[in-house]
Amino acid sequence: MKAPRFLAALSLIGMACAAPALANDAVRVGMIATYSGPYADYGRQFDAGVALYLKESGGLLGGRKAEIIRKDTGGPAPDASKRIAQELIVRDKVQFLTGLDFSPNAYAIAPLVTQAKIPTLVMNASSSAITTSSPYIARVSFTVQQVSDPMARWMLRNGINEAYTVVADYASGTDAHGAFEKAFTAGGGRIVGSVRTPMNNPDFSAYVQRIKDAKPKAVFFFFPSGVMPPAFLKVWKERGMAEAGIQLFATGEATDDSYMDVTGDVAKDLMTSHHYSYDHASAKNRKFVADFEKEFGTKMRPSYFAVAAYDAMAAMDQALKKTGGNAGGDAVMAALKGLQLESPRGPIEIDAQTRDIVQTVYIRKAELKNGKWVNVEIDKVERVKDPAKESK
């Protein structure tokens, strides 16, 4: 009986990657991302972050010339991602995979990278279990739980012990609600209501009215960055929710730096928790922002996507320096474990046990500063791990 096509492909991948690349060859990096459709900004931000790091490094990773091979998934597309990853490994003979803006895409390629032993660095996908799906996956972005949990704790410390939750009805929304509820109730808080909104319904009028009628003290919400947060915030303002005495809190996707010019004053005073802000005051970030604007102009602001892409290149560079240029999967993954970097967002580390990121999470307030709407950091929690893995 013939082996299924998928298993046959895995065998081909294993043969294609059996021999380690020579140290003097170019480092071939396959980047799986979104370059078309409503989420095309994700790919543009990834490209910008990669370009900035490679300009600093002279186009080298670990002393070897870097060759980036970009592939477009058009958004969340696990089947396409699996096919693309197979082509990159077998035909293009990449030594690294990266990009991966959507969690379903990252999960889809996990069996392939495991079989081929291809070190893979996630630049955005934020579902907690991604790093457990393959020993050859590490993450330099964040998890939704990692930024939701600190917001719950911060609200409690500031006397807010009652909340209503609103999240998009998909896996990351479930993660956000779960992490927030667990931390909030463990600290003595009370969830007084919750709602999940469809991903394809930007009309939030009925949901906001339901919240207004419930009269909670506060609302915590999570939506993916893009069109949903501004639409929700617009209705929130139109319905006079602040005047009704209901405080609003969210994760940083709500005020993604890429969309702040479009979001504008409907985000005024919104409190969010996230791991990067364009306004972050470190010398490293000031240089990053200046270099970004010099290279790409001021119409596109750097977001956490660009920062993660920059950091992924830095992690590859440092790992290859530690291995002496050896891009073999086992050698690279060993070098990545425990790796510490100074990022534009602040200090980051790849946890040696989980291969997930450890980083500072900031509490920010949306304000108009020097003519721009930005996320001004007012508090922080250092060395935050993914709450789902803290006990492991």
N, C-alpha and C positions, 0 to 999 in steps of 0.2 A: 504494500500500500504506500502511495506517495505521501511524503511529508507535506503538511499544509504550507501554502506560500509564505506565511509569516515565519514559520520555523526555518524554512529554507533560506529566507532572507537573513535570519539571525546567524545561520551558519556561514553565509557569505560575509557578513559583517565580522564575525570572529576571525575568518581567514584574512580579511582585508586589514585587520588591526593586529595581527599576530606579531609582526615585527615592529619594535619601537623605532620611532623616527630618529634619524641621525641629528646630532646637535647642531650641525651647520646648515640643515634644511630650514626653509621658511616655516614658521608656526602657522598652520592653517586653522582658522577659527570660523566655525559655522554659526551664524547669528540668525535665529528663528524669531521673527518679530512681525508686527503689523505695520505695513507701509501703505495700505489702501483702505478706503472705507472710513467710517466715523471715528475710528481710533487710530488713524494714521499718524497723529501727533506722537504716539508712543514710539514708533519707529524712528521718527525724526529726532526725538530726544535721545534715544539710544545712540544713533549715529553721531550726534553732537558730542556726547560724553566720550565715546570711543575715540573720535577724532582729536579731542582735546588731550586725552592721555597720550595717544601715540605721537602727537606733536611734541609733547614734553619729553618723551622717551626716544625721540629720533626715529620713530617707526619700528622700534624694537621691543620684543618681549623676551626677557631673559637673555638678552644679547643676540637674539635671532630675529630676523625680519618677520614682521607680522603681516599675514594675508587674511583679510576679513571677507568672508563669503556670505552675502546677505540673502535671505529668503523671506518672502512675504506670505503670511498665513491669512491676511485679510481680516483678522480678528480671532475670536475664540473658535478654533477649528482643530479638534484633536486628530481627526483622520488625516487631514492635510499635514499637520505637524509631524505625525508618525512617518508619512511618506517622505516628507522633506528631510527629516533626520536620517532616514535610511539612505537617501541619495547622497547626503553630505558625507556620511560615514563610508559608504561603499565606493561611490564614484569620485567624490572630491577628496576623500582620504583626510578629513579634518582631524586634528588632534584635540580640539576643544569644541564644545557646543555651549552657546550662551543665548542671551536675549530672553525669550519666554516671558511675554507680558501677561499671559492668561494662564491660570492654574490648570484648566483641562488640557492645554497644550503641553504643559510640563509633565503632567501625569502620563500622557499618551506616549512620550518618548522614553520613559523610565526603563521599560524592558530592553529597549534597544541599546541604551547607553550602558546598562548593566552587562549585557552580553558582550558588547564591544570594548568595555572598560574605557569609555571616553569620559574624561573629567568634564563636568557640566556645571556652569555657574549661572544661577537664576538671577536675572536682573530686575524682575518685578513680581512674578507670580507669588501670591501671598497666602495660599492655603497651607495650614500648618504641617500637614503630613507629607508634603512634597519631598522633603529631605529623607523621609523614611522609606520612600518608594524605590530608592536605589542608593547603594553605597558610593556611587560615583557622582552624586549631586550635592552641591553646596549652594548656599544662598547668600547674596550680598545685599538684598533689598530689605524686606521686613515681613512680618506676618500681621494679618488683621488683628489677631488676638493681642499681639505685642503692643499695639497702639490703642486698643480699646480698653484693656485692663487698667492702664495708668489713668485714663480719664475717669473711670469709675472711682478709683481711689482718691483722685484729686477733688472730685465733687464732694465726696464724703468729708474730706479734711476741711472743706470750705462750707460745711453746714448744710449741704444739699443731700437729703436722705430720702427723697421720693422722686421717682423718674418714670417716664413713659418712653418706650423704645420704638423706633421706626427704622426698619432696615429693608434693603432690596431683597427680593425673594430669590436668592441663589446661594451657592455654597459660602461665599465670603460674607454675605449678610448673616447667615446662620452663625458663622464664626464670631462675627462682631457682637451679635446679640448674646451668644453664649458666654463669651469672655467678660463682657460688661456685666451681665446679670450675675455671674458667679462672684466676681470681685465686689460688686455693689451690695448684694445680699449678705455676703460673708462679713462685710463691714457694718452691717446693721441697717442698710438701706432697703427700700421697698419698691418693687416694680409694680406700678399701679395700672399698667396697660401696655399692650404691644400690638404692632401691626407690621405686616410684610407687604411691600408694594411690588407689583409686576415690573420687570425690567423694561418692558416695552410701553409703559404707560406714564408719560411725563406730566399728566394732569393730576395734581395732588390736592385739588380743592376739597374733595370729599374727605380725604384723610386728615387734612389740617382742621377742617370743621369738626370732625370727630374728636380730635385732640382738644380743641377749644371747649367743646361741650364737656369733656371729662375734667377739665380744670386742674391738670397736674402742676406741681411746682416747677418741674423741669422736663425737658425732652432730650434724649440722646438719639442721634441718627447716624446711619451709615449708608452711603450710596457710592458706587464706583465713580471715579473722577470723570468729568465730561459734561454731558447735557443734563443729567439728573439733579445734581446739587443746586445749580442756579435756578432751575425750574421750581424746586421745592422752596428755596429761600425767597423767591419772588412771591409765591402764594403766602408764605409765612408773614411776609411784610404786609401784603395787601389785606390780610385778615386781622391785622393789628394784634398779633400774638404777644409781642413784647409789651404793648400797652395793657394787655390782659394779665400781665404779671407772670408769664410763662418763660422761663429761661431756656436757652437753646445751646446744646453742646454736640460735638461731632468728632469724627476722626478727620485727619488732614486731607482726605480725598475731597472733602466738601470745599476746601479752599486751595486746591491744587494750583501752584504758581503759574502753570501754563494757562489757566483759565481765569485768573484774578482780574485781568482787564475787562473781560466779558462779564464776570460775575458782579463786579462793582459794589455799589453801596448796599445792595441787599444782604451782603455778608458782614456789614458793619457790626463790630463788637462780638462776632461769633467766636466762641472758644473752641479750639480744636486741639487734638493730640496727634503728633506725628514726629517723624525722625529727621525731617529736613525742611528748612525754610530758606527761600531766596534771600531773606533778610538776616540770616544767621551771621553773627558778628565776627567770627574767627578770621584770622589772617588768611588761612587756607581757602575759606569760602569767598572772601573778598577778591582774591586772585582768580579763583575759579569763575566767578561772575564776570569779572573784568575781561578775562580771556574769552569767555563765551560770547560776550557782547561785541568784543573786537572781531571775533571770527564770524559770527552769525548775525550781527546787528541787534537792535534792541526790541524788535517786534516780537521775537520769540524769547521768552524768559527761560532760564534753566529750571527744570523741575526735578523732583526726586527720581524720575526716570533717567535723566542725564547723569545725575550723581551716581546712581547705581551702576550705570554703564562705565563711567570713569573708574569706579572702584573695582569692577569686574576685571578691567584691563590691568589695574594695579595689582590685584590678587594673582592674576596669571603671571605677570612680570616677576613678582616676588617669589612665587612658587617655583618658576623655572630657574631663577637664580639659585634657589636652595637645592634644586636637583641637578645643577650643572648643565641645564639645557635639555635634560631628559623629560620628554612629554608623555612618557608611559603613564597610564591611568593610575596605577597603584602608587607610583612615586609622587605624582602630582597631588593626589588626594592626601597622602601622608604629609606633604609639605603645606597643604592648605589648612590642615587641622591646627587650631590654635594661632593661626596667622593674625597679626595685629597691624592695622593700618591707620594713618591719620587721613580721614576723609574730609571733603568739604562740609559734611554734616557734623563732624566731630570724630572722636575715636571709635573705631569699630573692631570687632574680632570675630573670627569664625570659630565657633565653639568646637573644641577638640572631640567631644563625644557625639554631638548631634549634627555637626556640619552646618548649623544654622547660625544666623547673625546675632551678635550681642552688641547693643548700642544704646545711646542716650535717646530717650523719648522726651520731646518738648511739649509743654502746654503753651499754646499761642493764642493771640487775640488779633482778629482782623482789623487793621487800622489803615487810614490814609496817611502815608508818610512820604514827604518830598514829592507829592503829586501822584503817588502810586499806591494802590491797595496791596498791602503785604501782610504776612503773618508775623507779628512781633512776639518773640519768645518772652514769656513772663515767669516760667518755672521749668524745671526739668527733673527727670528721674534717670540716674546714670546706670549703666550696665544692665539694661533690661534684656532678659531672655524671653523667648516665646513661652508664655505661661503654660502651654500644653506640654512643654518639655522640661519645665523647671525642676521637677522631682526625679528626672531621669539622669 
